[in-house]
Amino acid sequence: MKCSICGSTVDTAKVAYIKGSTVICSDCFPTYYVRNCPLTPRRVRGESPLNCRYCSYKAQCDSYVKSLISNSKGS
């Protein structure tokens, strides 16, 4: 199997996510999760959903949300 994000060959022990033809390795999963999280748009709007407090990827999400906000202000 190949990771849909980085393209590296992944053995089954390193697969973090599979859905349809999408395969995500454990190294790429945090990035994939943050970019596809249904709560990210709410965070961009300034909300602070309770679920985000307990998320394992909150630090990555904080940085992603900050970049989205700064990019939207620059446009």
C-alpha positions as CSV (number, residue, x, y, z in Angstrom):
1,M,0.0,0.0,0.0
2,K,1.1,3.6,-0.6
3,C,0.2,6.6,1.6
4,S,-2.1,8.9,-0.3
5,I,-0.3,12.0,1.1
6,C,3.4,11.3,1.1
7,G,3.4,8.4,-1.4
8,S,5.7,6.2,0.6
9,T,5.1,2.4,0.8
10,V,3.4,1.6,4.0
11,D,3.2,-1.8,5.7
12,T,0.0,-2.7,7.5
13,A,1.5,-1.9,11.0
14,K,2.1,1.8,9.9
15,V,-1.4,2.3,8.4
16,A,-3.3,4.8,10.5
17,Y,-6.4,5.3,8.3
18,I,-8.1,3.6,5.4
19,K,-11.3,4.6,3.7
20,G,-12.1,3.6,0.1
21,S,-8.9,4.2,-1.9
22,T,-7.4,6.6,0.7
23,V,-4.6,5.1,2.8
24,I,-2.8,7.3,5.3
25,C,0.4,6.4,7.1
26,S,0.8,7.1,10.8
27,D,3.4,9.8,10.1
28,C,0.9,11.8,7.9
29,F,-2.3,11.1,9.9
30,P,-2.1,14.2,12.2
31,T,-1.9,16.5,9.3
32,Y,-4.7,14.7,7.4
33,Y,-6.9,14.6,10.6
34,V,-6.5,18.3,11.3
35,R,-7.2,19.4,7.7
36,N,-10.3,17.2,7.6
37,C,-11.7,17.7,11.1
38,P,-15.3,18.9,11.0
39,L,-14.5,21.3,13.9
40,T,-11.8,23.2,12.1
41,P,-14.2,25.7,10.4
42,R,-15.7,26.5,13.7
43,R,-12.3,27.2,15.2
44,V,-11.5,29.5,12.3
45,R,-14.7,31.4,13.0
46,G,-13.5,32.0,16.6
47,E,-15.5,29.3,18.4
48,S,-13.8,27.0,20.9
49,P,-15.6,23.6,20.7
50,L,-15.4,21.6,23.9
51,N,-14.2,18.5,22.0
52,C,-11.0,20.4,20.9
53,R,-9.8,20.6,24.5
54,Y,-9.3,16.8,24.6
55,C,-8.0,16.4,21.0
56,S,-4.6,14.7,20.7
57,Y,-3.8,17.0,17.7
58,K,-4.7,20.3,19.2
59,A,-1.2,21.8,18.9
60,Q,-1.1,21.0,15.2
61,C,-4.7,22.3,14.8
62,D,-3.8,25.6,16.6
63,S,-1.0,26.2,14.1
64,Y,-3.2,25.2,11.1
65,V,-6.0,27.5,12.2
66,K,-3.6,30.3,12.8
67,S,-2.2,29.9,9.3
68,L,-5.7,29.9,7.8
69,I,-6.7,33.0,9.6
70,S,-3.5,34.9,8.6
71,N,-3.9,33.8,5.0
72,S,-7.5,35.0,4.9
73,K,-6.5,38.4,6.4
74,G,-3.8,38.7,3.7
75,S,-6.3,38.2,0.9
